Amino acid sequence: MLVVPNPMEPTDALDTEGRQLLYDLVSTPSVSGQEEAAAAVLVEYFESHGREAYTDEVGNVHAPGDDAVLLTSHVDTVPGDVPVDIADGDEELDADGPVLWGRGSVDATGSLAAMAVAAVETGVSFVGVVREETDSRGARHLVETREAPGAVINGEPSGWDAVTLGYRGLLSGTYVATSESGHTSRPDANAVEHAMHWWQRVEEAFPHDDYEPVFEQVTTKPVSVDGGLSEDGLSMEATMDVQFRVPPSLTPEDVRERADAELEAGTVHWNDSIQPAMGSPRDPVATAIRGGIRRTGGEPRLLRKTGTADVNIFAGAWDVPMATYGPGDSSLDHAPDERLPLKEFDRAVDVLVDAGRRLTDE
């Protein structure tokens, strides 16, 4: 169990309504697929400010408002017990003042709470989506059941002084092979070897280049492997779950065709496919966030993330300006020492309020 340095009383740190909301949400377990209690906290917060709020059939939290802008982040977190506590300062994060420890404080409850506060301040629309960490069910349901807003700010940790413009896409699948059982002294390849050989050829088809940004490359990753004799002992079986991260220069379909071309035995059942997303630093949303960062005392940074987020789904369905923004150091995503300086949270709220007002005034 991690020890929080210089612990302090929550009452000394939770001196704004936004900080209290953040603390309440981080203190409410919301592992992906179990977001109901955290959703209730959000509904109560909006209703206490005279805003309509409700959960839909998949669990998304809606607070309709001025649809010139939609602020949206995810309610769920990954599993992991990071005890909720508040420390006084953090040398590693170069933070003075209170720092909130807890699962989700960075990914992405910090963004979620900041957006809820900003939505109340500006009157813009808000949706907290579910299951981003697993199958993005909430985001998929949202784009299927809702008209496109005028613009989208998606909530994920970028740091309060940065805006994320791009994410790679995702392709996942399951390789399956079978072969006759036989003595291991036989030279013929069995199903396990077929799986190994296919993946070796795939990796050779998408070589990593140390001199090219990771964002611009395809990343290949096996995530689980199983194989051996079948239950009846008459055949060998092998399965391998795989994922590919796809840069904006390619599509998941391009990657799938190349991977299929390397098959000599077995088949691949392709599952999830999410297109890459890349925005412009000069579109209205990125411009508004950058302006908000400057007016809050920062110098904006532009980021591209090597993973995939719900913004990929929004970008694939809605042809509107969008970017991703939120407080927190993304290197602490899913980490056992996940934590967020509350001053950074406050600045992110100010940036979102400023950006929301400017986008609704246009």
Secondary structure as a PSIPRED ss2 file (coil, helix, strand):
# PSIPRED VFORMAT (PSIPRED V4.0)

   1 M C   1.000  0.000  0.000
   2 L C   1.000  0.000  0.000
   3 V C   1.000  0.000  0.000
   4 V C   1.000  0.000  0.000
   5 P C   1.000  0.000  0.000
   6 N C   1.000  0.000  0.000
   7 P E   0.000  0.000  1.000
   8 M C   1.000  0.000  0.000
   9 E C   1.000  0.000  0.000
  10 P H   0.000  1.000  0.000
  11 T H   0.000  1.000  0.000
  12 D H   0.000  1.000  0.000
  13 A H   0.000  1.000  0.000
  14 L C   1.000  0.000  0.000
  15 D C   1.000  0.000  0.000
  16 T C   1.000  0.000  0.000
  17 E H   0.000  1.000  0.000
  18 G H   0.000  1.000  0.000
  19 R H   0.000  1.000  0.000
  20 Q H   0.000  1.000  0.000
  21 L H   0.000  1.000  0.000
  22 L H   0.000  1.000  0.000
  23 Y H   0.000  1.000  0.000
  24 D H   0.000  1.000  0.000
  25 L H   0.000  1.000  0.000
  26 V H   0.000  1.000  0.000
  27 S C   1.000  0.000  0.000
  28 T C   1.000  0.000  0.000
  29 P C   1.000  0.000  0.000
  30 S C   1.000  0.000  0.000
  31 V E   0.000  0.000  1.000
  32 S C   1.000  0.000  0.000
  33 G C   1.000  0.000  0.000
  34 Q C   1.000  0.000  0.000
  35 E C   1.000  0.000  0.000
  36 E H   0.000  1.000  0.000
  37 A H   0.000  1.000  0.000
  38 A H   0.000  1.000  0.000
  39 A H   0.000  1.000  0.000
  40 A H   0.000  1.000  0.000
  41 V H   0.000  1.000  0.000
  42 L H   0.000  1.000  0.000
  43 V H   0.000  1.000  0.000
  44 E H   0.000  1.000  0.000
  45 Y H   0.000  1.000  0.000
  46 F H   0.000  1.000  0.000
  47 E H   0.000  1.000  0.000
  48 S H   0.000  1.000  0.000
  49 H C   1.000  0.000  0.000
  50 G C   1.000  0.000  0.000
  51 R C   1.000  0.000  0.000
  52 E C   1.000  0.000  0.000
  53 A C   1.000  0.000  0.000
  54 Y E   0.000  0.000  1.000
  55 T E   0.000  0.000  1.000
  56 D C   1.000  0.000  0.000
  57 E C   1.000  0.000  0.000
  58 V C   1.000  0.000  0.000
  59 G C   1.000  0.000  0.000
  60 N C   1.000  0.000  0.000
  61 V E   0.000  0.000  1.000
  62 H E   0.000  0.000  1.000
  63 A E   0.000  0.000  1.000
  64 P C   1.000  0.000  0.000
  65 G C   1.000  0.000  0.000
  66 D E   0.000  0.000  1.000
  67 D E   0.000  0.000  1.000
  68 A E   0.000  0.000  1.000
  69 V E   0.000  0.000  1.000
  70 L E   0.000  0.000  1.000
  71 L E   0.000  0.000  1.000
  72 T E   0.000  0.000  1.000
  73 S E   0.000  0.000  1.000
  74 H E   0.000  0.000  1.000
  75 V C   1.000  0.000  0.000
  76 D C   1.000  0.000  0.000
  77 T E   0.000  0.000  1.000
  78 V C   1.000  0.000  0.000
  79 P C   1.000  0.000  0.000
  80 G C   1.000  0.000  0.000
  81 D C   1.000  0.000  0.000
  82 V C   1.000  0.000  0.000
  83 P C   1.000  0.000  0.000
  84 V C   1.000  0.000  0.000
  85 D E   0.000  0.000  1.000
  86 I E   0.000  0.000  1.000
  87 A E   0.000  0.000  1.000
  88 D E   0.000  0.000  1.000
  89 G E   0.000  0.000  1.000
  90 D E   0.000  0.000  1.000
  91 E C   1.000  0.000  0.000
  92 E C   1.000  0.000  0.000
  93 L C   1.000  0.000  0.000
  94 D C   1.000  0.000  0.000
  95 A E   0.000  0.000  1.000
  96 D E   0.000  0.000  1.000
  97 G E   0.000  0.000  1.000
  98 P E   0.000  0.000  1.000
  99 V E   0.000  0.000  1.000
 100 L E   0.000  0.000  1.000
 101 W E   0.000  0.000  1.000
 102 G C   1.000  0.000  0.000
 103 R C   1.000  0.000  0.000
 104 G C   1.000  0.000  0.000
 105 S C   1.000  0.000  0.000
 106 V C   1.000  0.000  0.000
 107 D C   1.000  0.000  0.000
 108 A C   1.000  0.000  0.000
 109 T H   0.000  1.000  0.000
 110 G H   0.000  1.000  0.000
 111 S H   0.000  1.000  0.000
 112 L H   0.000  1.000  0.000
 113 A H   0.000  1.000  0.000
 114 A H   0.000  1.000  0.000
 115 M H   0.000  1.000  0.000
 116 A H   0.000  1.000  0.000
 117 V H   0.000  1.000  0.000
 118 A H   0.000  1.000  0.000
 119 A H   0.000  1.000  0.000
 120 V H   0.000  1.000  0.000
 121 E H   0.000  1.000  0.000
 122 T H   0.000  1.000  0.000
 123 G C   1.000  0.000  0.000
 124 V E   0.000  0.000  1.000
 125 S E   0.000  0.000  1.000
 126 F E   0.000  0.000  1.000
 127 V E   0.000  0.000  1.000
 128 G E   0.000  0.000  1.000
 129 V E   0.000  0.000  1.000
 130 V C   1.000  0.000  0.000
 131 R C   1.000  0.000  0.000
 132 E C   1.000  0.000  0.000
 133 E C   1.000  0.000  0.000
 134 T C   1.000  0.000  0.000
 135 D C   1.000  0.000  0.000
 136 S C   1.000  0.000  0.000
 137 R H   0.000  1.000  0.000
 138 G H   0.000  1.000  0.000
 139 A H   0.000  1.000  0.000
 140 R H   0.000  1.000  0.000
 141 H H   0.000  1.000  0.000
 142 L H   0.000  1.000  0.000
 143 V H   0.000  1.000  0.000
 144 E H   0.000  1.000  0.000
 145 T H   0.000  1.000  0.000
 146 R C   1.000  0.000  0.000
 147 E C   1.000  0.000  0.000
 148 A C   1.000  0.000  0.000
 149 P C   1.000  0.000  0.000
 150 G C   1.000  0.000  0.000
 151 A C   1.000  0.000  0.000
 152 V E   0.000  0.000  1.000
 153 I E   0.000  0.000  1.000
 154 N E   0.000  0.000  1.000
 155 G E   0.000  0.000  1.000
 156 E C   1.000  0.000  0.000
 157 P C   1.000  0.000  0.000
 158 S C   1.000  0.000  0.000
 159 G C   1.000  0.000  0.000
 160 W C   1.000  0.000  0.000
 161 D C   1.000  0.000  0.000
 162 A E   0.000  0.000  1.000
 163 V E   0.000  0.000  1.000
 164 T E   0.000  0.000  1.000
 165 L E   0.000  0.000  1.000
 166 G E   0.000  0.000  1.000
 167 Y E   0.000  0.000  1.000
 168 R C   1.000  0.000  0.000
 169 G E   0.000  0.000  1.000
 170 L E   0.000  0.000  1.000
 171 L E   0.000  0.000  1.000
 172 S E   0.000  0.000  1.000
 173 G E   0.000  0.000  1.000
 174 T E   0.000  0.000  1.000
 175 Y E   0.000  0.000  1.000
 176 V E   0.000  0.000  1.000
 177 A E   0.000  0.000  1.000
 178 T E   0.000  0.000  1.000
 179 S E   0.000  0.000  1.000
 180 E E   0.000  0.000  1.000
 181 S C   1.000  0.000  0.000
 182 G C   1.000  0.000  0.000
 183 H C   1.000  0.000  0.000
 184 T C   1.000  0.000  0.000
 185 S C   1.000  0.000  0.000
 186 R C   1.000  0.000  0.000
 187 P C   1.000  0.000  0.000
 188 D C   1.000  0.000  0.000
 189 A C   1.000  0.000  0.000
 190 N C   1.000  0.000  0.000
 191 A H   0.000  1.000  0.000
 192 V H   0.000  1.000  0.000
 193 E H   0.000  1.000  0.000
 194 H H   0.000  1.000  0.000
 195 A H   0.000  1.000  0.000
 196 M H   0.000  1.000  0.000
 197 H H   0.000  1.000  0.000
 198 W H   0.000  1.000  0.000
 199 W H   0.000  1.000  0.000
 200 Q H   0.000  1.000  0.000
 201 R H   0.000  1.000  0.000
 202 V H   0.000  1.000  0.000
 203 E H   0.000  1.000  0.000
 204 E H   0.000  1.000  0.000
 205 A H   0.000  1.000  0.000
 206 F C   1.000  0.000  0.000
 207 P C   1.000  0.000  0.000
 208 H C   1.000  0.000  0.000
 209 D C   1.000  0.000  0.000
 210 D C   1.000  0.000  0.000
 211 Y C   1.000  0.000  0.000
 212 E C   1.000  0.000  0.000
 213 P C   1.000  0.000  0.000
 214 V H   0.000  1.000  0.000
 215 F H   0.000  1.000  0.000
 216 E H   0.000  1.000  0.000
 217 Q C   1.000  0.000  0.000
 218 V C   1.000  0.000  0.000
 219 T E   0.000  0.000  1.000
 220 T E   0.000  0.000  1.000
 221 K E   0.000  0.000  1.000
 222 P E   0.000  0.000  1.000
 223 V E   0.000  0.000  1.000
 224 S E   0.000  0.000  1.000
 225 V E   0.000  0.000  1.000
 226 D E   0.000  0.000  1.000
 227 G E   0.000  0.000  1.000
 228 G E   0.000  0.000  1.000
 229 L E   0.000  0.000  1.000
 230 S C   1.000  0.000  0.000
 231 E C   1.000  0.000  0.000
 232 D C   1.000  0.000  0.000
 233 G C   1.000  0.000  0.000
 234 L C   1.000  0.000  0.000
 235 S E   0.000  0.000  1.000
 236 M E   0.000  0.000  1.000
 237 E E   0.000  0.000  1.000
 238 A E   0.000  0.000  1.000
 239 T E   0.000  0.000  1.000
 240 M E   0.000  0.000  1.000
 241 D E   0.000  0.000  1.000
 242 V E   0.000  0.000  1.000
 243 Q E   0.000  0.000  1.000
 244 F E   0.000  0.000  1.000
 245 R E   0.000  0.000  1.000
 246 V E   0.000  0.000  1.000
 247 P C   1.000  0.000  0.000
 248 P C   1.000  0.000  0.000
 249 S C   1.000  0.000  0.000
 250 L C   1.000  0.000  0.000
 251 T C   1.000  0.000  0.000
 252 P H   0.000  1.000  0.000
 253 E H   0.000  1.000  0.000
 254 D H   0.000  1.000  0.000
 255 V H   0.000  1.000  0.000
 256 R H   0.000  1.000  0.000
 257 E H   0.000  1.000  0.000
 258 R H   0.000  1.000  0.000
 259 A H   0.000  1.000  0.000
 260 D H   0.000  1.000  0.000
 261 A H   0.000  1.000  0.000
 262 E C   1.000  0.000  0.000
 263 L C   1.000  0.000  0.000
 264 E C   1.000  0.000  0.000
 265 A C   1.000  0.000  0.000
 266 G C   1.000  0.000  0.000
 267 T E   0.000  0.000  1.000
 268 V E   0.000  0.000  1.000
 269 H E   0.000  0.000  1.000
 270 W E   0.000  0.000  1.000
 271 N E   0.000  0.000  1.000
 272 D E   0.000  0.000  1.000
 273 S E   0.000  0.000  1.000
 274 I E   0.000  0.000  1.000
 275 Q C   1.000  0.000  0.000
 276 P C   1.000  0.000  0.000
 277 A E   0.000  0.000  1.000
 278 M E   0.000  0.000  1.000
 279 G C   1.000  0.000  0.000
 280 S C   1.000  0.000  0.000
 281 P C   1.000  0.000  0.000
 282 R C   1.000  0.000  0.000
 283 D C   1.000  0.000  0.000
 284 P H   0.000  1.000  0.000
 285 V H   0.000  1.000  0.000
 286 A H   0.000  1.000  0.000
 287 T H   0.000  1.000  0.000
 288 A H   0.000  1.000  0.000
 289 I H   0.000  1.000  0.000
 290 R H   0.000  1.000  0.000
 291 G H   0.000  1.000  0.000
 292 G H   0.000  1.000  0.000
 293 I H   0.000  1.000  0.000
 294 R H   0.000  1.000  0.000
 295 R H   0.000  1.000  0.000
 296 T C   1.000  0.000  0.000
 297 G C   1.000  0.000  0.000
 298 G C   1.000  0.000  0.000
 299 E C   1.000  0.000  0.000
 300 P C   1.000  0.000  0.000
 301 R E   0.000  0.000  1.000
 302 L E   0.000  0.000  1.000
 303 L E   0.000  0.000  1.000
 304 R E   0.000  0.000  1.000
 305 K E   0.000  0.000  1.000
 306 T C   1.000  0.000  0.000
 307 G C   1.000  0.000  0.000
 308 T C   1.000  0.000  0.000
 309 A C   1.000  0.000  0.000
 310 D H   0.000  1.000  0.000
 311 V H   0.000  1.000  0.000
 312 N H   0.000  1.000  0.000
 313 I H   0.000  1.000  0.000
 314 F H   0.000  1.000  0.000
 315 A H   0.000  1.000  0.000
 316 G H   0.000  1.000  0.000
 317 A H   0.000  1.000  0.000
 318 W C   1.000  0.000  0.000
 319 D C   1.000  0.000  0.000
 320 V C   1.000  0.000  0.000
 321 P C   1.000  0.000  0.000
 322 M E   0.000  0.000  1.000
 323 A E   0.000  0.000  1.000
 324 T E   0.000  0.000  1.000
 325 Y E   0.000  0.000  1.000
 326 G C   1.000  0.000  0.000
 327 P C   1.000  0.000  0.000
 328 G C   1.000  0.000  0.000
 329 D C   1.000  0.000  0.000
 330 S H   0.000  1.000  0.000
 331 S H   0.000  1.000  0.000
 332 L H   0.000  1.000  0.000
 333 D C   1.000  0.000  0.000
 334 H C   1.000  0.000  0.000
 335 A C   1.000  0.000  0.000
 336 P C   1.000  0.000  0.000
 337 D C   1.000  0.000  0.000
 338 E C   1.000  0.000  0.000
 339 R E   0.000  0.000  1.000
 340 L E   0.000  0.000  1.000
 341 P E   0.000  0.000  1.000
 342 L H   0.000  1.000  0.000
 343 K H   0.000  1.000  0.000
 344 E H   0.000  1.000  0.000
 345 F H   0.000  1.000  0.000
 346 D H   0.000  1.000  0.000
 347 R H   0.000  1.000  0.000
 348 A H   0.000  1.000  0.000
 349 V H   0.000  1.000  0.000
 350 D H   0.000  1.000  0.000
 351 V H   0.000  1.000  0.000
 352 L H   0.000  1.000  0.000
 353 V H   0.000  1.000  0.000
 354 D H   0.000  1.000  0.000
 355 A H   0.000  1.000  0.000
 356 G H   0.000  1.000  0.000
 357 R H   0.000  1.000  0.000
 358 R H   0.000  1.000  0.000
 359 L H   0.000  1.000  0.000
 360 T H   0.000  1.000  0.000
 361 D H   0.000  1.000  0.000
 362 E C   1.000  0.000  0.000
